[in-house]
Amino acid sequence: MGRDPNVRVSYELAKDYSKTRSFGSNRRVTRGYNITVMNAGPHPVNLRVEDQIPLSSGSDVEVKAELTDGGRLNTETGVLTWDLNLEPGENREFSFRYEVTYPKKMRLSRL
């Protein structure tokens, strides 16, 4: 077992959906990501793709998943899961977006 060189994955920030806005005493950050998975091999492939949205540990920070594109979201861990069956030469694209609202006086990292 190990990495399959015939399966290619690209992961990129969706610039159209990634922005920061201020309103009143709060700041709202929206992030979107696009994931593309390709099976370049001669055989079908079953695989699981996982990613994670941020979780809030405080009541003054709110995180809301806006789009999961068919993925299952575990609300306790923030893990998004897609189970895929790719035929030879098949590409699959999916996206996810989330929004974080927090007070302007706070500084958050890694959004």
N, C-alpha and C positions, 0 to 999 in steps of 0.2 A: 504494500500500500504506500501511498505517497501522493505527491502532486502530479496531476495529469497534465502533460504539456499540450494536450489537444483541447483543453478547456481554457478559454480566455475570458477574463473579467476586466471590465473597465468601470471606474468609479469616479464621478466628477460632480463638482458643485454646480447646481443649476442656477446660473447667474440671474435668470429672469425672476426667480422666486426667492432670492437671498437678498434681504434688505433689513435696515434698521430704521425704525420710526420712533419719534418721541411724541407723547401726548400727555398733557398735564404733568403730573409728577412721576409718570411711568415711562418706560422705554419698552418697545416691542421689537423683537428680533425674529425674523422668519428665515429659515434655512431650508433649502431643497436640494436633493441629490438625485442623480440619474445613475442607474446601474445597468450595464449591458453584459450579458453572458452569452458566449458563443461556443458551440461544440464543433471544433474543426476536425474531429476524429472520424473514423469510419464506422463507429458503433454508437448506439444510443447511450446516453449518460443520465443517471439519476443523481441529483445533488441538492444540497440545502444551502441557501444563501442566508446569512444572518447579518444584521446591523443593529444599531441601537440608537434610540433617541434619548436625550438627556432626561434625568429625573430630578425632581425638586425635593430638597430635604427641608425646606422652610415654607411657611404658609404665605410669605410675601412674594414668592416666585412661583409663577404658574406656567406649566408646560402643557401644550395641547398638540396632539397629532392631528394634522390637517389632511394628510393623504398617506395611505399605506399601499395603494395600488395592488390590492389582493393579498398582501402579506398579513400574517397573524401577529398581533401586537400583544405581548404580555405586559399588562399595565403595572405589575409589581416590579419587574426588572427593566422595562423599557426596550426589551429585545424584540425586533421585527424578524420574522422568519418567512421565507419563501421556499417551498419544496417544488423542484423543477424536474421535468422529464424532457430532455433535449434529444431530438433526433439528429443524425449526422448532418452537419452544415446548418443547423438551426440557430438563429439568434433570438434572444428574449431580452426585452428592455422593460424596465420598471422604474418607478420613482417613489420617493417619499418626501414629505414635508412636515415640518413642525414649527410651532411658534412659542416663543418664550417671552413672558411679560414680567417685568421686574421694576422696582423703584429706581429712579435715575441715580440716586445716591449710592447704589450698590455697584460693584464692579464684578462682572462675571467673566470667566475665561473659558476657552474651548467650546464656543458655540458654533 
